[in-house]
Amino acid sequence: MPFLAAILLAMRLDEGPSRNAADAAHPGFTLRDATAAAGIHFVHHRATFDPLIAGIEPHVAAVGASVSVADFDSDGLPDLYFTNSRFGEPNALYRNRGDGTFEEVGALAGVAALNRPGDGVSMGAVWGDFDNDGREDLFVYRYGYPVLLRNVDGHRFEDVTEKAGLRHWINSNGAIWLDYDRDGKLDLYVTGYFRDDIDLWHLKSTRIMHDSFEYASNGGKNHLYHNLGDGKFEDVTDRMHVGSTRWTLAAASADFDGDGWPDIYLANDYGPEELYLNDHGTRFVLSTAGLEAESKSGMSVTLGDAFNRGRLDAFVTNISERGYIFQNNNLRLNEMNDRRRFRNVAEGQIADAGWAWGAQFGDLNNDGANELFVANGFISASHDRNYWYAMSKIAGANGRLFEDAATWPAFGDASLSGYERSRVYLNRGVAGWIDVADRVGATDLYDGRAVAMADLSNRGAMDVIVANQNQPAVLYRDTPDAANHWIAFKLVGTRSNRSAIGAEVSIEAGELRQRRVVDGGSGFASQNDRRPHFGLGKHEWVDRVVIDWPSGTRQVLTRPQIDGIVTITEPTR
Amino acid sequence: MSNVANAVAPPASLLQRGWQRGSSIDPRYLIAFLITVVLVVAQLRYHMVGGYQRLFLSLAVCVATEALLSWFDRGKVVNLLSAYISGISLTLLTKPQGGAIWPFLIGGFLAISSKYVLRYRDNHLFNPTNFAICALLLAAPARVSVLSHQFGNDVVTNLVIWIFGLIIAARVGVLHITLTYVISFLVLNGIRAAVLGQALLPELAPITGPMYQLFLFFMITDPRTVVKGKRPQIVVTVLIAVAEMLIRVASDRGWPLPTAFNAAPALIALWLVGPVAKFIDLRRLARRAPPSLSAPAPAR
């Protein structure tokens, strides 16, 4: 009898919780698909490569849909930039009109025609004012040569890649701006995926894939470029010891250990995550921090204060597919200050978001705690044919079988973790995170890649923009509980970089604590609204705001005006 | 000449003496040694356990269940090495969703209790770990997966496991089973690839993976659940390989099978064929034996 009971119990546990918790019925916000109403008609087209790898092209070309947010025309409204990945298909710059609609101005601005034979195809972009002239510049990373586009006058951009010394072939899926040496100028960290010597349109060999399913280290080298301040960048990768050759899909930066210097966190595909601690701007040290104990397939990394501890934790997405693999997402609590490590506390629903890609923390209901939006789904093609069985043949193979694209079973029109729905995790504190995507209205089944959050109408709501692979982009308008208060900050650096990238803002409102960082790239192939947004719940005032500027300056404000965006300029001395 | 030869014959080498001594050791000790080697190598180099609480829970449940059930069943606690082997192999093979540890609890219980529940003529029919992992995969596919990927793809690590595995299989007297399965897999899936017009290497690749190492050295060669006699063992091994090949054909064709069949065809093939073969074998032996010997054996 106990024997049968054990089997029945396993079957019951397979079904998950018998009913959702009561608070899932009232998440306190809704997400409405407002893509068409906003005039956003962007459709991503995936790349095509050398016929040598035609058999697994759907896999190799399964990235490139990105979205990044910045106010490029300085009108006080966040604009959106999407990348495309097929030769001849334009990238798109959507200017925010302020009335809930956008106009596409990519071609006029000179940031659209970036997918050309010989140059490569776009994989993503990050905004940052590298020359501190008050206008947001754009760095586009590609499978190919990256492009640095200087914002000339808030309307037009000029290509300054060659002049900046950045025209080096990198098969990159990610980049972040950071000021690693705190000299007030934005530096650039560019991640490599395929090796730099691989031209995916003119392959010399099919041995281009990962040399291990779990500890691959034959990927493209990551590069750190130091901003010299005269429009030029210097490659300081080796000097700073940050040239990881793991297959980095995403990077994020913040001061994790509280020493005042920005560190770098990497999510690596087919490998363990890596944390590079900044040693006073002189070099980076690869720290173990408990990350090496779990090797998975890091697809993205986003930073946020998961449990209102006043620390920036890391959420790293991974791959899960029922019956085949449960790599499980990681929610790593930052314990660097005391225990010098990150502790993975992901369990239950938050651990499994399918084949998860980009994710972002954001207080969608303005209750003072971060929610998590996770995009997912890898390749949606045939409803009848599934590549997972074929994948299982090669995933366990030892030797050089996995490394050789020619050894992989051909994809044909099979799906691989296709038609997955996004997850929206409601933060219930110690009660855990619960998926409320269906209930709040995030119901699309696209192959999500990049997720960005932005208050597109300056109304205290974190709208969600999702770039989908080979599919249309989606804009979800957030409607948070109107009874909750909020505050956001527009930061202007003076001694620090003008974009204030790397600034960390902490607020205290009664017992509520929350910390955010101004990101120079976050999640997967994405970048959020530059203005840190805080939900306050029922708190009607903020006691204290502490801003740790990248320059090392600490600024403290008391009782700022709430329910609005507060502009703060860094003290000049 | 022979006298001269005798006079100069060297004493048995250390290796020979070790080999001879090995044959007198209870096979379970050798298998326990091997699984410990696999565990230590996999964990130290690749952190494959995924949390020590999983290992401790698996071992604790397996050992406790074995002790309890054997005491109830036979009035004494049997040797717990078998439970130790099951606990470790279950830990290595089971990959649960999120931080769930219940699969190790239920899996450990199912593995050991299957020996006491699913038996015929006082012999258990299923390899305990094989039964448990297949039961979990079939009953809870949304929460449990099986180790289906590499141990880091390191040649040295794999060589260590294969060398130890083959030596111990030879000492335990089941090397022919391991080799028969490897050869059958290569031949049958080579034919399958040719018939279905598929590239050869991807079809042969799975056997190089760690799931197959555990399958070949700890499941299909389990001395307690294989049939008696070298020739019948070879026949049954080929049948299991045929069953796996047929499952793979069905998967290739996209037939609607439970995910467990696609994810772990070798394990499922053993789960389907092994107990039937063992049952028939026990029945055959009972019929052949004199009446006095055909009664169920007392406690082992």
Boltz contact constraints between the chains, C-beta under 6 A:
constraints:
  - contact:
      token1: [A, 3]
      token2: [B, 113]
      max_distance: 6.0
  - contact:
      token1: [A, 3]
      token2: [B, 117]
      max_distance: 6.0
  - contact:
      token1: [A, 6]
      token2: [B, 106]
      max_distance: 6.0
  - contact:
      token1: [A, 6]
      token2: [B, 109]
      max_distance: 6.0
  - contact:
      token1: [A, 6]
      token2: [B, 110]
      max_distance: 6.0
  - contact:
      token1: [A, 7]
      token2: [B, 135]
      max_distance: 6.0
  - contact:
      token1: [A, 7]
      token2: [B, 139]
      max_distance: 6.0
  - contact:
      token1: [A, 10]
      token2: [B, 106]
      max_distance: 6.0
  - contact:
      token1: [A, 10]
      token2: [B, 139]
      max_distance: 6.0
  - contact:
      token1: [A, 10]
      token2: [B, 140]
      max_distance: 6.0
  - contact:
      token1: [A, 11]
      token2: [B, 139]
      max_distance: 6.0
  - contact:
      token1: [A, 13]
      token2: [B, 102]
      max_distance: 6.0
  - contact:
      token1: [A, 14]
      token2: [B, 140]
      max_distance: 6.0
  - contact:
      token1: [A, 14]
      token2: [B, 142]
      max_distance: 6.0
  - contact:
      token1: [A, 14]
      token2: [B, 143]
      max_distance: 6.0
  - contact:
      token1: [A, 212]
      token2: [B, 152]
      max_distance: 6.0
  - contact:
      token1: [A, 212]
      token2: [B, 153]
      max_distance: 6.0
  - contact:
      token1: [A, 213]
      token2: [B, 149]
      max_distance: 6.0
  - contact:
      token1: [A, 213]
      token2: [B, 150]
      max_distance: 6.0
  - contact:
      token1: [A, 214]
      token2: [B, 150]
      max_distance: 6.0
  - contact:
      token1: [A, 214]
      token2: [B, 152]
      max_distance: 6.0
  - contact:
      token1: [A, 215]
      token2: [B, 152]
      max_distance: 6.0
  - contact:
      token1: [A, 293]
      token2: [B, 47]
      max_distance: 6.0
  - contact:
      token1: [A, 322]
      token2: [B, 141]
      max_distance: 6.0
  - contact:
      token1: [A, 322]
      token2: [B, 142]
      max_distance: 6.0
  - contact:
      token1: [A, 323]
      token2: [B, 141]
      max_distance: 6.0
  - contact:
      token1: [A, 323]
      token2: [B, 145]
      max_distance: 6.0
  - contact:
      token1: [A, 323]
      token2: [B, 259]
      max_distance: 6.0
  - contact:
      token1: [A, 323]
      token2: [B, 263]
      max_distance: 6.0
  - contact:
      token1: [A, 324]
      token2: [B, 145]
      max_distance: 6.0
  - contact:
      token1: [A, 324]
      token2: [B, 263]
      max_distance: 6.0
  - contact:
      token1: [A, 325]
      token2: [B, 145]
      max_distance: 6.0
  - contact:
      token1: [A, 326]
      token2: [B, 95]
      max_distance: 6.0
  - contact:
      token1: [A, 326]
      token2: [B, 97]
      max_distance: 6.0
  - contact:
      token1: [A, 326]
      token2: [B, 145]
      max_distance: 6.0
  - contact:
      token1: [A, 328]
      token2: [B, 98]
      max_distance: 6.0
  - contact:
      token1: [A, 347]
      token2: [B, 98]
      max_distance: 6.0
  - contact:
      token1: [A, 347]
      token2: [B, 99]
      max_distance: 6.0
  - contact:
      token1: [A, 348]
      token2: [B, 98]
      max_distance: 6.0
  - contact:
      token1: [A, 351]
      token2: [B, 98]
      max_distance: 6.0
  - contact:
      token1: [A, 352]
      token2: [B, 97]
      max_distance: 6.0
  - contact:
      token1: [A, 352]
      token2: [B, 98]
      max_distance: 6.0
  - contact:
      token1: [A, 385]
      token2: [B, 254]
      max_distance: 6.0
  - contact:
      token1: [A, 389]
      token2: [B, 251]
      max_distance: 6.0
  - contact:
      token1: [A, 389]
      token2: [B, 262]
      max_distance: 6.0
  - contact:
      token1: [A, 392]
      token2: [B, 148]
      max_distance: 6.0
  - contact:
      token1: [A, 392]
      token2: [B, 263]
      max_distance: 6.0
  - contact:
      token1: [A, 393]
      token2: [B, 202]
      max_distance: 6.0
  - contact:
      token1: [A, 393]
      token2: [B, 205]
      max_distance: 6.0
  - contact:
      token1: [A, 393]
      token2: [B, 206]
      max_distance: 6.0
  - contact:
      token1: [A, 394]
      token2: [B, 202]
      max_distance: 6.0
  - contact:
      token1: [A, 394]
      token2: [B, 205]
      max_distance: 6.0
  - contact:
      token1: [A, 395]
      token2: [B, 148]
      max_distance: 6.0
  - contact:
      token1: [A, 395]
      token2: [B, 149]
      max_distance: 6.0
  - contact:
      token1: [A, 396]
      token2: [B, 148]
      max_distance: 6.0
  - contact:
      token1: [A, 396]
      token2: [B, 149]
      max_distance: 6.0
  - contact:
      token1: [A, 396]
      token2: [B, 150]
      max_distance: 6.0
  - contact:
      token1: [A, 396]
      token2: [B, 206]
      max_distance: 6.0
  - contact:
      token1: [A, 396]
      token2: [B, 209]
      max_distance: 6.0
  - contact:
      token1: [A, 396]
      token2: [B, 211]
      max_distance: 6.0
  - contact:
      token1: [A, 397]
      token2: [B, 205]
      max_distance: 6.0
  - contact:
      token1: [A, 397]
      token2: [B, 208]
      max_distance: 6.0
  - contact:
      token1: [A, 397]
      token2: [B, 209]
      max_distance: 6.0
  - contact:
      token1: [A, 398]
      token2: [B, 153]
      max_distance: 6.0
  - contact:
      token1: [A, 398]
      token2: [B, 158]
      max_distance: 6.0
  - contact:
      token1: [A, 398]
      token2: [B, 208]
      max_distance: 6.0
  - contact:
      token1: [A, 401]
      token2: [B, 205]
      max_distance: 6.0
  - contact:
      token1: [A, 407]
      token2: [B, 201]
      max_distance: 6.0
  - contact:
      token1: [A, 407]
      token2: [B, 202]
      max_distance: 6.0
  - contact:
      token1: [A, 409]
      token2: [B, 202]
      max_distance: 6.0
